[in-house]
Structure formats: structure tokens, C-alpha cells
Amino acid sequence: MSTETETQYNPAKGFAYALAGTLAVSTNFVTAKYGTKGFDPATFSLVWTASAAFYCLTALAVSGRLKDLVIPRRSGLMIVLLGASTGVGMLAQWAALKRLDPSFAAFLGRFAPVLAILLGGLVLRERLGALELCALGLMVAGGVISTVGRWHVVGLGTVLMLIGCTASAVQMLLAKMQSSKMHPDALVFYRVAGGTCFIAVWVFGTGAAQFHVPPRYWVVTLVGAFLGPFTSFLLTFRAYRSWELSRAAVVRTAEPLFVLPMAYVAFGTLPAGRELFGGLLILVGALWIAWIHFIRGKAK
């Protein structure tokens, strides 16, 4: 199949991949929260990314597609930046998650897709329709309502999460820019392999390595790495081949809707008051976006 065919614009397909990727990545806030109860956040980040790189390389080898790992000319710097931003994002986000409630961290994490949407507009000249912007505004308002007034409790965790969100948005932009030049599976591999190299330098350079933890933390971390940085990004990067970065990022904004029931089952916690109200606003915005694209799909 040619690159031109693989990257054909298909909103329905892009939405389906983006939604499935969002569901898979939502498990991060539960599995990573549990994993960082045993591992130091930096060591956890190293195990997490290295495991995902192994899964991806294995999948490419089994499917006979190792040739897809060839980096096109003029893409080398982009691939290096993709790995470096992944490393920064992982170190910051998991250090933040160790300090925060997973549901609250998921709400803060909505700044990542919002930043990706803004970068898509500034760099890739993508545009959202008026109704989509209204729905996005509702989602952002829900996130703000959920977080304002708690700075004295979660200040450092919030700062670290916002740093991680910025790094995540840069990753999404770089992946979108390379999605027509490289296979999505290869991009996922270079994302986590590059991140592993960056994090390994940090972990061993600072003496933060801490691998002697009970087996249950290893099991949860390895499973989480399969669902989050491996499976979710295989799906998300495929969405970029059929859909704009900004619209795929809008779907990612609905992530807390999946995190809330997962966090309740795993930890017995649920947001209340303003956090709950903010979550409902995000739900309304997410359903609005889905309805807009459902109607567009029928019209076509």
C-alpha cells in the first residue's frame, strides 16, 4: 500500500483510532499510580519506556516489518526530539502522579491535548469549526473548575504535570509531522526507545535507580506499559494518518471519563464537588464532539 493511500483523509477512521487510543492510554493513571507506589518515579519511567520499546520491537519483528524502522532523510532530528520530549514528559508526569490523586491528575492532563490543538493550529495550519471550538471551550472550563483553589495542596505536582503536558503536546506534534513519512509502529518504537535512552542517562547519572521492589509492582508496570505507551500510541499515531492532530487531540481531552471508573475500582476514590462538576462539563463537551463528527460522517 502506498503512503498516499495510507494517509488518506478519513474522519470516521481517525475518530475510531483516536477514541480507542484514548481508552488504552487512560489506564496509565491507574497502573502508573500503582507502580510508583513501589518504584521511584524515575526508575518507574525507565522500566515503563524500556518495556514499551521491547513490545514494539517484538511486534515489528514478528510481523516482518523491521524494515519500517529505516529513518527517512531529514527526519533524524525530529526522531531525536521525539525521544527526548518523551523522556522529559515521562519523568515529569510520573513524578507528578506520585503526588496526586489519579483522577485529579487526569483532569490536569487535559492541558496536553489542548496544547496539541494549539500547536496544530500554529504549526500545521489546522482549523477547528465554531461548534468544535465551543465544545473544546466547555472541556477546558471543566478542567479549570476541577483544579482551581487547590494549589496549596497540589502545587508541585501540578507544576510537574504541566511540564509533562507540554512535553506530551510536543510529542504529538512531532509524530503528526512524521506520520506521512514513517509507519506509525516505527514512530511508536522511536518514541519509547528514545525516551528510554534519555531516562537511562538521568536515572544512572543521578543514582536514582531502584529496581528491588516487590514482584506485584513489576507485574502492574509491565502490563501498564503494554496498554499505555505501546498499544495506545499504536492506535493514536494511526489516527494521525487519517485525521488532523487537533481533532484527534480533542478526543484525547475526554480521557478523564475513562479514568474515573478505573480509579474508583482500583483505589476506591471518586471526585466530588467542583471536581465532579468539572468532569460533567468535560463529558458534555466530549459527547458534543462525537455528535458533530457522527453527523458529518452521515452527510458524507
Buried (B, 14 or more C-beta within 10 A) or exposed (E): EEEEEBBEEBBBBBBBBBBBBBBBBBBBBBBBBBBBBBBBBBBBBBBBBBBBBBBBBEBBEEEEEEEBBEBEEEBEEBBBBBBBBBBBBBBBBBBBBBBBBBBBBBBBBBBBBBBBBBBBBEEBEBEBEEEBEBBBEBBBBBBBBBBEEBEEEBEEBBEBBBBBBBBBBBBBBBBBBBBEBBBBBBBBBBBBBBBBBBBBEBBEEEEBEBEEBEEEBBEBBBBBBBBBBBBBBBBBBBBBBBBBBBBBBBBBBBBBBBBBEBBBEBBEEBBEEBBBEBBEBBBBBBEBBBEBBEEEEEEE
